[in-house]
Each structure stands twice: as structure tokens, then as C-alpha cells.
Amino acid sequence: MSAHKNELFVQIGNEPRDYAWGRVDGVAGVLGTAGTGGPEAELWLGAHPGSPARTADGTPWPTLLDWERQSGAKLPFLLKILVSGGPLSLQAHPTPAQAEAGFADENLRGVPLTAAHRNYKDPYAKPELIVALEDGFEALCGFRPVAEILADVDALAARAGSDSLAPWREELSGPDGLRAGFSWLLAGGAGVDLAVAALVAAASGDERFELLTRLAETYPGDPGIAVALMLRHVTLAAGESLWLPAGNIHAYLRGAGVELMGPSDNVLRGGLTPKHVDTAELQRVLTFTASEDDHLVPVAVDENVQSYRPRIHASGADVPFELLAITGDATIALAGPSIAITTDGSFMLSSDGAAADIPRGAAVFATRAADVQVAGSGRLWIATAG
């Protein structure tokens, strides 16, 4: 498909990110494309400078970042295919105000954008939703009620046969138990090391606490193992979704999903990672309340279209994006620049004489708002302005 500056549909693509937690040929397996032979963790489809999507030959802009610069527009989202073979870091993302302030502060202090210890890569928020592409997608998301955490700590302490968990329990039992218990763990030290070791030993062989054993195999001694006991552990079936607003602590554990988020790479980490950890900044942005149900239930637009439209984020403003899951023929009103990718089957998009084929593994950028006819069958995802 040729492209020029007035064309509606432009083919796009990118190379998968090779983070260590990705599966070997993971993105290729999901999309039915040729693999790299190494770990494939994420495919980014957006304009973020960290990995902007590339456009087909013949366009006036080589990447979507160039499209932003030339058009003066801002793509309000980043679409990803994520494939995890192991746990991602314990993390949270800032509000718009926190992102702007953090980005400006690090710029003022002269922290290079590419520095490993940089927290804020851009001035944008990163609320996100993820839809499982396969059964068994696992994640930690949000804090559990303190009473539930204490019940598990007591059960494990009884099995441990020592008082190593007593200091942590005391912190959890206070008036601000979630914050105090979390802060105590992330402060580290000999007491935390003993508590984590006791927790892992007591969890061994108990199916209820299998996750702690699994995390200890990947990150032995990491305080994040104990933090996991404080968080909700959820397993999604294909098509089920989570909504993770600013301040929500979470970690994807394993599985494949399509992820839609703000146009940002601002990640504040607290453990379960070899990457930079900033426990003070993480705690500054976290919401220390027991999480409500984080599932995002899609709304049927018609018989072949479901809409994953998030709730408002922590700032109170509407989230400026929406994810559509399409399984057959439909007519879609795109609210602005959009990105489509097929994970199963094959589709064609058409509008006012412009057309684009999107077989499995292919992606297309729609440059502007339009009423689009969709023909085909399988599974097509369209990220668009909310």
C-alpha cells in the first residue's frame, strides 16, 4: 500500500523489545510473524521516542514520532503487544501532575534521558489497561485489605516456627498498616532479610502460596516477594481485562496481552527487577488503600465490537483513549488518529476510497478521524481517542 501525506491508512511496524522477562519469540508467537530467536517482551505501536513505530516506505514521515513533529498533533496513547514469560517489576505510574513535575525536576538536575537511574522519561501520565490474549494471564494489582494480609502472615508465621515475621506484622497492624508494612519491607535490612527468608521457607510446598515460591526462584531474597503477599493476585481468561490507573501498584507475572496506555514510559519500580529501583519516589505516587475490583468489563457496541473504555484516572480527568475488539464486519467511528492490529484472522479497513488490508500480525495507522468500514473475521484491535 503506497502512502502520501493525505492518505488515511498507513502500514506501520516495529521490532519487539528484548527485555529479559519476555518469552523466546513471544511476540512472533502471538502475531504469527517471524521470530528473532531471543526474548520478545513488547511490541510498541505509537509515537513514543523510546521505540516509535516505523511507517511503510514512501510516507513523508519515517516514524510516528516524525508524524507528530510534522503534523503538530499528539497521539494520546501507546499500544503494545506484551508477552511475559516471567514476572515484571513491582511498579506504579504517576498522575499527569506528578509526571510533569518529575520530568521537569530531573531535567533541571541534568539527569540524562537515557540514564538508567532516570525515573521520568517524559512529562506524561501512564494509566493503562491490559486485555488477556490467552487464558491464564497472571498479575498482581492493588493492595489487599490488611485483615486478609495479616491472616496469611499469621498462617505462615505459624509454619515458620520463628518470630522473624513479627516486626512486619507489627507494622501492618498499625493505623496506616498498608503504608507502614510496605515501607518497612522496602527499607531493607537484616530484619527484612530474615522475614523474607522465613516467608519463603514457610510457603514451600503450600499451593496457596505457590507464587511466593515462584518469585523466590527468580529473585531470591527480594523484599518484593513479601510485597506480593500484600497484593491481589488475579488470573485472567482470554478477553478479560484490568484497568490500572495512576498510583496503582502492580506487576504482570506471565501471559500475553494487548495493552493500551498513556503515551508514556514513566515507570517507578520497587522490586522484582534488575532495573533501577526508587522506593522513595514509588511510595510518593502510590495509593495506599485496599484496591477495589480492577477488572474492566467491556461494553458491547454491536454484535462484532466490544469497547474497553477505562474509568477516569486519579486526576479526575477522562482517560483519552479506548480499545475496540472487533471479531467481524462492522462500521467504526474513529474519533481521531488510531492504530489497528490483527492478532487472529484477517481484516480490511475502508473509508472514502482509502483501504488497507490487515492480515494477522500486520498493523495500520489511521491518520485522522473517519467513519471506517471493517470487513473480515478473527480478532482486530483498534486503539483510538476516547
C-alpha positions in Angstrom: 0.0 0.0 0.0 1.5 3.3 -1.1 1.3 6.3 1.2 1.3 10.1 0.8 0.6 13.0 3.1 -3.2 12.9 2.5 -3.7 9.2 2.8 -5.9 7.9 5.6 -4.3 4.5 6.2 -0.5 3.8 6.6 1.1 0.5 7.3 3.3 0.5 10.4 5.6 -1.9 12.2 8.3 -2.2 14.8 10.9 -4.5 16.3 10.0 -6.2 19.6 11.7 -5.1 22.8 14.0 -7.8 24.1 13.5 -7.4 27.8 14.7 -10.5 29.7 11.2 -11.3 31.1 9.9 -11.8 27.6 9.3 -15.2 26.1 11.6 -16.5 23.4 9.9 -15.5 20.1 7.0 -14.4 22.3 5.6 -11.5 20.1 6.1 -13.6 17.0 4.1 -16.4 18.5 1.2 -14.1 19.2 1.2 -12.4 15.8 2.3 -15.3 13.6 5.3 -13.5 12.4 9.0 -14.4 12.1 10.8 -14.6 15.4 14.1 -13.2 16.4 15.2 -16.3 18.3 15.6 -14.3 21.5 13.2 -12.9 24.2 10.4 -10.8 22.8 8.7 -8.9 25.5 6.8 -6.0 24.0 5.9 -4.6 20.6 5.4 -0.8 20.8 2.9 0.8 18.3 2.9 4.5 18.9 5.0 7.7 18.7 7.0 7.4 22.0 10.6 8.3 21.4 11.7 5.2 23.2 10.6 3.0 20.3 8.4 4.8 17.7 6.6 2.7 15.2 8.1 2.8 11.7 5.9 3.6 8.7 5.9 2.0 5.2 8.3 3.2 2.6 7.0 6.2 0.7 5.5 8.1 3.6 6.7 11.6 4.3 7.5 10.6 7.9 9.7 7.5 8.7 8.2 7.0 12.1 5.1 8.1 14.1 7.3 10.3 16.1 8.1 12.2 12.9 4.4 12.3 12.1 3.8 14.0 15.5 6.6 16.6 14.8 5.4 17.4 11.3 1.7 17.4 12.0 1.8 19.2 15.4 -0.6 16.5 16.7 -0.1 14.3 19.8 -1.0 10.7 19.7 -2.8 10.3 23.1 -1.9 6.7 23.7 0.7 3.9 23.2 -0.5 0.5 22.1 1.6 -2.6 22.9 1.6 -6.3 22.5 3.0 -7.7 25.7 4.3 -11.3 26.2 5.7 -12.2 29.6 7.5 -15.5 30.4 8.2 -14.3 33.9 7.4 -11.5 36.4 7.8 -7.9 35.6 8.8 -5.4 38.3 6.6 -4.2 41.1 5.7 -0.8 39.7 3.3 2.1 39.6 2.8 5.2 37.3 2.4 8.9 38.1 -0.6 11.2 37.7 -0.3 13.9 35.0 0.8 16.5 37.6 3.4 14.2 39.1 4.8 13.3 35.7 5.1 16.9 34.6 6.8 17.8 37.9 9.1 14.8 38.0 10.2 15.3 34.4 10.9 19.0 34.9 12.9 18.2 38.1 15.1 15.6 36.5 15.7 17.9 33.6 16.7 20.7 36.0 19.1 18.4 37.8 20.7 17.4 34.5 19.7 13.7 34.6 20.2 12.4 31.0 17.1 11.0 29.4 18.9 7.8 28.7 20.3 7.4 32.2 19.5 4.0 33.9 18.5 5.8 37.1 16.1 8.3 35.4 12.5 7.9 36.6 10.7 10.2 34.3 11.3 9.7 30.6 8.6 12.1 29.5 6.1 14.6 31.1 3.0 12.3 30.6 0.9 10.0 32.7 0.7 6.3 32.0 -2.6 4.9 33.1 -3.1 1.6 31.4 -5.4 -1.3 30.6 -4.5 -4.8 29.5 -6.7 -7.4 27.8 -5.5 -11.0 28.0 -4.9 -12.7 24.7 -4.7 -16.1 26.2 -6.2 -17.9 29.3 -4.0 -17.9 32.4 -2.7 -14.3 32.2 -1.5 -13.6 35.8 -1.0 -10.3 37.5 -0.6 -8.6 40.9 -2.7 -5.5 41.1 -3.6 -3.3 44.0 -3.4 -3.8 47.8 -5.5 -6.4 49.6 -7.3 -5.5 52.8 -5.0 -5.5 55.8 -7.1 -8.2 57.6 -6.5 -10.6 54.7 -2.8 -9.9 54.6 -2.5 -10.5 58.4 -4.4 -13.8 58.2 -1.8 -15.1 55.7 1.1 -13.7 57.6 -0.1 -15.4 60.8 -0.6 -18.7 58.9 2.9 -18.5 57.5 4.4 -17.4 60.8 2.9 -20.5 62.5 4.6 -22.7 59.9 7.9 -20.8 60.1 8.3 -21.6 63.8 10.1 -18.3 64.4 9.4 -14.7 65.2 11.0 -13.4 62.1 7.7 -12.1 60.7 6.7 -10.4 63.9 8.2 -6.9 63.1 6.4 -6.9 59.7 3.2 -7.9 61.4 3.5 -5.1 63.9 3.9 -2.6 61.1 0.9 -4.0 59.2 -1.2 -3.8 62.4 -0.8 -0.1 62.9 -3.2 2.7 62.0 -1.7 3.1 58.5 -0.8 -0.6 58.0 -0.5 -0.8 54.3 1.9 2.1 54.0 3.9 1.1 57.1 4.1 -2.6 56.1 5.2 -1.7 52.6 7.7 0.9 53.7 9.3 -1.5 56.2 9.8 -4.1 53.6 11.3 -1.7 51.0 13.6 -0.2 53.6 15.5 -3.5 53.6 18.0 -4.5 56.3 18.7 -7.6 58.3 15.2 -7.9 59.7 13.6 -7.7 56.3 16.1 -10.4 55.0 15.1 -12.7 57.9 11.4 -12.1 57.3 11.6 -12.8 53.5 13.6 -16.0 54.2 11.1 -17.2 56.8 8.2 -16.4 54.4 9.7 -18.3 51.6 10.6 -21.3 53.8 7.1 -21.4 55.2 5.4 -21.1 51.8 7.3 -24.1 50.3 5.0 -26.9 49.4 1.8 -25.0 50.1 -0.2 -24.5 46.9 -1.9 -21.4 48.4 1.5 -19.6 48.4 3.0 -21.1 45.2 3.5 -17.6 43.8 5.9 -16.7 46.7 8.0 -19.8 45.8 8.0 -18.9 42.2 9.1 -15.3 42.8 11.8 -16.5 45.1 13.2 -18.8 42.4 13.6 -15.8 40.0 14.5 -13.1 42.6 15.9 -14.8 45.7 15.8 -12.6 48.8 14.0 -9.7 47.1 11.6 -7.9 49.5 9.2 -7.8 46.6 8.4 -11.5 47.4 6.8 -10.3 50.7 5.2 -7.4 49.0 3.4 -9.8 46.7 1.6 -11.2 49.7 0.1 -7.7 50.2 -1.3 -7.5 46.7 -4.3 -9.0 44.9 -3.3 -12.0 42.7 -5.6 -12.3 39.7 -5.7 -14.7 36.7 -7.5 -13.6 33.6 -9.1 -15.6 30.8 -8.7 -14.5 27.2 -10.7 -11.3 26.7 -10.7 -10.3 30.3 -9.2 -7.0 31.2 -7.6 -5.0 34.0 -7.6 -1.2 34.5 -4.6 0.2 36.3 -4.8 3.9 37.0 -2.1 6.2 38.4 -0.9 5.1 41.8 -2.0 1.5 41.5 0.9 -0.9 42.4 1.0 -3.9 40.0 3.2 -6.4 38.3 2.4 -8.7 35.4 3.5 -12.2 36.1 3.1 -14.2 33.0 1.0 -14.4 29.8 0.2 -12.5 26.7 -2.0 -9.4 26.3 -2.8 -6.3 24.3 -2.0 -3.2 26.4 -3.2 0.4 25.9 -1.8 3.2 27.9 -1.0 6.9 28.0 1.9 7.9 25.7 4.5 7.4 28.4 7.3 5.3 29.6 7.3 6.6 33.2 7.8 3.5 35.5 8.5 3.8 39.2 9.9 0.4 40.4 10.0 -1.1 43.9 11.4 -4.6 43.4 11.5 -7.9 41.4 13.7 -6.4 38.8 17.4 -5.9 38.0 16.5 -2.4 36.8 16.7 0.9 38.7 14.5 0.9 41.9 13.5 4.2 43.6 11.5 3.1 46.6 11.0 6.7 47.9 9.6 8.0 44.6 7.4 4.9 44.2 5.9 5.4 47.7 5.3 9.1 46.9 3.0 8.2 44.0 1.3 5.1 45.4 -2.3 4.9 46.6 -2.2 3.1 49.9 -5.7 1.9 50.1 -7.1 -1.6 49.6 -7.9 -2.0 45.9 -11.4 -2.4 44.6 -12.1 -4.8 41.7 -9.6 -3.8 39.0 -11.4 -5.7 36.2 -12.5 -3.6 33.3 -15.7 -5.1 31.8 -16.0 -4.4 28.0 -19.2 -2.9 26.6 -20.8 -4.4 23.5 -21.1 -1.8 20.8 -22.7 -4.2 18.4 -22.5 -8.0 17.8 -19.0 -7.8 16.5 -17.5 -5.0 18.5 -16.6 -4.6 22.2 -15.3 -1.4 23.8 -12.7 -1.4 26.6 -13.2 2.1 27.8 -11.4 2.9 31.1 -12.8 4.8 34.1 -11.4 8.2 34.9 -7.8 8.3 36.2 -6.6 9.7 39.5 -6.6 13.3 38.3 -10.4 13.1 37.7 -10.0 13.8 34.0 -11.3 11.4 31.4 -8.8 8.9 30.0 -8.2 10.0 26.4 -8.2 6.5 24.8 -10.4 3.5 24.1 -9.6 0.0 22.9 -12.0 -1.8 20.4 -12.0 -5.5 20.0 -13.6 -6.5 16.6 -14.4 -10.0 15.5 -16.3 -9.4 12.3 -17.9 -6.9 9.9 -18.6 -3.5 11.5 -18.7 0.2 11.0 -16.5 2.2 13.4 -16.3 5.9 14.0 -12.7 6.8 14.7 -12.5 9.8 17.0 -9.0 10.8 15.8 -5.7 9.2 14.8 -5.9 5.5 15.6 -3.9 2.2 15.4 -5.2 -1.2 14.4 -3.5 -4.6 14.7 -4.8 -8.1 13.9 -3.9 -10.9 16.2 -6.1 -13.6 14.6 -7.7 -13.9 11.1 -7.6 -11.1 8.5 -9.4 -7.8 8.0 -9.8 -4.9 5.6 -10.5 -1.3 6.6 -12.0 1.1 4.1 -13.2 4.7 4.2 -14.0 7.2 1.4 -11.9 5.4 -1.2 -9.0 4.5 1.0 -8.4 0.9 2.0 -6.0 -1.2 4.0 -5.6 -5.0 4.3 -4.6 -6.1 7.8 -3.7 -9.8 7.9 -2.6 -11.4 11.2 0.5 -9.7 12.6 0.0 -6.5 10.5 -0.7 -3.0 11.9 -2.1 0.2 10.3 -2.1 3.8 11.4 -5.2 5.8 10.6 -4.1 9.5 10.4 -7.3 11.2 11.3 -10.9 10.8 12.4 -13.1 8.9 10.0 -16.0 6.5 9.7 -14.5 3.2 8.8 -16.0 0.0 7.4 -14.4 -3.2 8.8 -14.7 -6.4 6.8 -13.2 -9.8 7.9 -13.2 -12.2 10.8 -10.9 -13.1 13.6 -9.6 -10.6 16.2 -8.8 -7.0 15.3 -7.8 -4.4 17.9 -8.2 -0.7 17.3 -6.8 1.9 19.7 -8.4 5.3 19.3 -9.0 8.5 21.1 -11.6 8.3 23.9 
